[in-house]
Amino acid sequence: MPRRIKATEIRARVIDAGLDFSEFDGGDWDPGFRVEQSGPRQVHVFYDGPGEADQLEAFTSELRGAGYCVVATQQDRGGRRRLEVTLP
């Protein structure tokens, strides 16, 4: 069973990697990463902006290298791509 994980851990990784964090401004998200808690054992990571698939793929490699389990998924009905991050 996966261990507990906090969105703040993953947010710190985004910041430590020198990546931009997305902010909601003017009715839309600025380009960058967003991190959302999705229960006590899972965090979702989104990328807002151009090159979404490439940005998520690059961050996937970094998270896996740090020991996280990462699965790329897409929200229902053609929604946003995201990473589901857990700790094994």
C-alpha positions as CSV (number, residue, x, y, z in Angstrom):
1,M,0.0,0.0,0.0
2,P,1.4,3.5,-0.9
3,R,2.6,5.7,2.0
4,R,1.2,9.1,2.8
5,I,2.3,12.0,0.7
6,K,1.7,15.7,0.9
7,A,1.3,18.2,-1.9
8,T,3.8,20.5,-0.1
9,E,6.6,17.8,-0.6
10,I,6.0,17.8,-4.4
11,R,5.6,21.6,-4.5
12,A,9.0,21.9,-2.8
13,R,10.5,19.6,-5.5
14,V,9.0,21.9,-8.2
15,I,10.6,24.9,-6.5
16,D,14.0,23.1,-5.9
17,A,14.1,22.1,-9.6
18,G,13.8,25.8,-10.5
19,L,10.5,25.3,-12.3
20,D,7.8,27.9,-12.5
21,F,4.8,27.5,-10.3
22,S,1.4,28.4,-12.0
23,E,-0.7,31.2,-10.5
24,F,-4.4,31.9,-11.2
25,D,-4.5,35.5,-12.6
26,G,-7.0,37.3,-14.8
27,G,-9.4,34.3,-15.1
28,D,-6.7,31.9,-16.3
29,W,-3.6,30.0,-15.1
30,D,-0.2,31.4,-15.9
31,P,2.3,28.9,-17.5
32,G,3.8,26.6,-14.9
33,F,3.2,23.7,-12.6
34,R,0.3,23.2,-10.2
35,V,0.2,20.6,-7.4
36,E,-3.0,19.4,-5.8
37,Q,-3.6,16.9,-2.9
38,S,-5.8,14.0,-4.1
39,G,-6.2,12.1,-0.9
40,P,-3.8,11.1,1.8
41,R,-1.7,8.9,-0.5
42,Q,-1.8,10.7,-3.8
43,V,-0.9,14.1,-5.3
44,H,-1.8,15.4,-8.8
45,V,0.7,17.5,-10.8
46,F,-0.6,19.6,-13.7
47,Y,1.3,21.8,-16.2
48,D,-0.4,24.9,-17.6
49,G,1.0,26.3,-20.8
50,P,2.6,25.2,-24.1
51,G,4.5,22.0,-24.2
52,E,2.3,20.4,-21.5
53,A,3.2,16.8,-22.5
54,D,7.0,17.5,-22.6
55,Q,7.0,19.4,-19.4
56,L,5.1,16.6,-17.5
57,E,7.4,14.0,-19.0
58,A,10.5,15.8,-17.9
59,F,9.2,16.3,-14.4
60,T,8.1,12.6,-14.3
61,S,11.8,11.6,-14.8
62,E,12.9,13.8,-12.0
63,L,10.2,12.5,-9.5
64,R,11.0,8.9,-10.4
65,G,14.7,9.5,-9.8
66,A,13.7,10.8,-6.3
67,G,11.9,7.5,-5.5
68,Y,8.3,8.5,-6.3
69,C,5.9,6.4,-8.2
70,V,4.5,8.5,-11.1
71,V,1.7,7.6,-13.5
72,A,0.7,9.9,-16.3
73,T,-3.1,10.1,-16.8
74,Q,-5.7,12.3,-18.4
75,Q,-8.9,13.5,-16.9
76,D,-12.2,12.1,-18.2
77,R,-13.6,13.2,-21.6
78,G,-10.4,14.6,-23.0
79,G,-9.6,16.7,-19.9
80,R,-6.2,17.8,-18.7
81,R,-3.1,15.6,-18.6
82,R,-1.7,15.1,-15.1
83,L,0.7,13.1,-13.1
84,E,-0.5,10.9,-10.3
85,V,2.3,10.8,-7.7
86,T,2.5,8.3,-4.8
87,L,5.2,6.9,-2.5
88,P,5.7,3.1,-2.7
